[in-house]
């Protein structure tokens, strides 16, 4: 079941955020509590969802929205984090979370929604899924350590 998250879900979401963090590019250890600010932003904008199976949270999705830089009358949103436990990735949990983000952002007036595919976490299957769902690749992100 996909549902809107509540503050009562924060501890479970943070456990998943730690697992998500382990698959990122960053070499820094996860600092407990770091994801809370993102959860607050996503929750306040109606863009924080969990996937629940048998009463256990097995994944989450968080997003945020803001006006476009080039036209402040147009709202756009982006995924901040999207994670499903590996053992539940063959279910429809991930797709349900993605659709929840899209649906909620649309209801709140977003014209555009962006999703990310990390090089370290299934980029080819995600690229295929995004294209199938109507997404186009319009930007690349590059990261460099500067200190």
N, C-alpha and C positions, 0 to 999 in steps of 0.2 A: 504494500500500500504506500502510495506517495501522499504526503500531507505537509501542510505548512508547519514549520518548526516553531517551537516556543522556547523561552529561556530555560525551561526545565530540560530541554534537549542539549543544552550547551556542553555538558560534560561528555556525553556520547559523541557529539559532533567533534569536540576537540580530540578525542581518541582517534577519530578518522582523519582529522586534519594532520595529526602527527604522522600517520601512515602515508597520507598524501605527500607531506613534506619530504619523506624519505625518498620519493621518486623524482624530486625536483633536481635541478642543476646545482643548487646551493649546497656548499660544504658545511655550513654552520648547523650546529645541533638545534633541534627544535626547542624553543624556550617556552615552558608551560605558560599558558595564558595568552600567548601571542595572537591566537586566532580570535580571541574574544571581541576585539575591536571590529574585525571584519564581520563577525556574526551579528554584532549590534547594528552595523550599517545595513547589512542585507535584511535583517529582521525588520528594521524601521522602514525599509522600502518595500516590504512584502516580497522579498526575493531570497528567502531562506527556506529550503525544503529538505525533508528527510525521506528516505526509503526505509520502510519498516516491514520486517518479516517475522512472524510469530512473536511479536512484541519486542523485537530487537532491532535497533537501528543498524542497517547494513550499508548505508551510504548517505551522502548529503550533497546539496548543490547550493551555492551562494553566489549572488550577483549584486550589481549596483547599477545605478543609472544617473545620468546627468544630461544637461543640454549639450548639443554639439558645439564645438568651438567656433565653427563657421556660421552657425545659425542657431542662436539661443532659443528660438521658438520650437526647435525640433529636439525631442528627447531620444537618447540612445542608451542602451544598456550593454553590460558585458559580464560574462562569467568571471567570478573571482576564484572559485574552486568548484570542482565537480569530481566526486570520488565515490566509487562503489567497491566494497570488498571484492578482491579477486574471485572468491568462491561464488559470488553472486553476479558476476559480469555476463554470464550466459543467460540471465533472466532479463526481464524487461525493466528492471529497476533503473538502470542508467538512462534509458530512453524516457521513462516516466519523469525522472528528475529534469531532464532537458526540456521536455514539453511543458512541465510546470513553470520553469523559468520563462519560456517563451510566452505562455498564456498570461502569466501574471504581469510581465513587462508590457504586453500589449494592452491589457486592461488599464494599466496605469499611464498609458499614453506614449509609450516608446514606439518610435517608427522603425528603429534598427536594433538588432540584437547581435552580439558577437560572442563566439565561442573560441576557445584556445585548444590547441593540441601540443602538448609538450613533446619534444624529441625523445625524452626518456620514458614516455608512457604511451605506448600504442599509437604512434602518430599516423600510421597508414590506415588502420581500421577506422580511426576517428575521422580522418580526411574523407574516407569513403562514405561514412555515415553522414557527415556534414553536407557533402555534395548531394547525397540522396535526399536530404531534407531541405535543399534549396539554398544552402550557404555557398558563398563564393569566397575564394581566397583573395583578400585584398591588402594584406599586410604581413610582414615577417617581423619577428622580434629577435634581436640579438642581445646577448648578455656578456658583459666583460667585467672581470674583477678589476677594480681600480685602486685598491689599497691592500 
